[in-house]
Amino acid sequence: MRGRRWDVYRFGWGQLNMPKNKPHKGLLKRVRVTKSGKIKMHRAFGRHLRSHKSGQTIRGYRKPTFAHASDLKRVSRLLGLKTGGKNKARKPDVDASEGSSKDKDKDSPVAAAAANEK
């Protein structure tokens, strides 16, 4: 079976499924996406072998850091996010019609009373 994919032999070309978009589980455990869309993570080299490091360095390791803009595309693809502007990632869009202001006006008691008067 060298040279061809094993699933082609098993299922044929017409039976292949489309690839699934799954987030990278290891990266999900190490980063968080903030409300503003930045990717927040902890710094490296701060867990052990700290005796020779200065106190200022060790205190700096406690502070979170954010993914650099050059890494954003790669990290966003691994997490299954859409990339936003500079140093920002966006969560996948929800249906835009759910949160429109016109729907909110229809559900308000003032709008219902005005509709009953007509």
N, C-alpha and C positions, 0 to 999 in steps of 0.2 A: 504494500500500500504506500510505497514511497512516491512522493510527487503529487498525490492527491489527498484531499481531506478525507478522513475516515467516515465522516457523516454523509458524504456524497455517495460512498459505496453502500452505506446502510440505508439511507432514506431516498436517495436520488436528488437531482438538482431542484425539482419542483417542491420538495418537502422541507427545505431548509427554512428555519424560523428566523425572523428578524432579531438582531441582537437587542438585549434588554439594557436599559440605562439604569445601572445600579450604583449607589454611592460606595465609595471605598470605606469599608467598615473600620479599618485601622486608623484612617485619617479622621473619621467621624468621632472617634474616642479622644482625639488629641486637640481638636480645634472647636471653636464656637463661632457662629456668625452673629454679629451684633445687630441691633435694630437698624443702625445706619448702614449696614451691609459690609462692614469691615470684618476680616477674618482674624480672630484673636487666638493667640497660642502662647505657650510658655517658652522661655529661652532654653537653649541647649547648654550643657556643661555645668549645670548647677545642682546636680543631685548627689554626687560623691566626689572624692578627691578634693575636698575643699580646704584642707588644712593650710595649704600654701597660698590660697587666694585671700585677698584683702577683704575686710569687712564691707567696704564700699561695693566691691564686686559681688559679694554674696547677697547683699541687700538688693542690688540691681537685678539679680536673677529672680527675685520674688515678683517683680513687676511684669505684667504680661506685655507681650509685643504683638504687633500686627503684621500680617503678611505684606511683603513688599509688592508694589505694583507690577514688577516684572514676574512675580510668582503667581499672580492672581489668576491668570488664564488657566494655568496648569492645576492649581488647587481647586478652582471653581469647577473644572471639568471632572475632577475626581469626586467632588461632592455632589455633582449633578445640579449645579446652580447656573444661572445666567450671569454673565459678567456685566457689571454696571459701568459707571464712570471711573475716574481715577481712584485706584485703591479701594474699590467697592465691588461687592457681589450682591446679586439680588436673588431672592428665593423665587422659585417658579411662580408664574402669574396665576392668580385665581381668576375666575370668570369676572370680567370687569363690570358686567351688568348688575351684579349682586349689590355693589356698593354705590350705585348712582344716587344722586340727590333727588331725582324725580320720584323714585320708588319710596323714598323716605317721606316725601310730601304727601303721597297718597295714603300712607299708613297713619299719619298724624291725626289726632282728634279734631284739630282745627280744620283740616282739609275735609274730613268726613262730615263735619257740621255744615261746611260751606256747600258740599255736594248735596246734602239733604235739603237745604233751603231752595236750591234751584229746582 
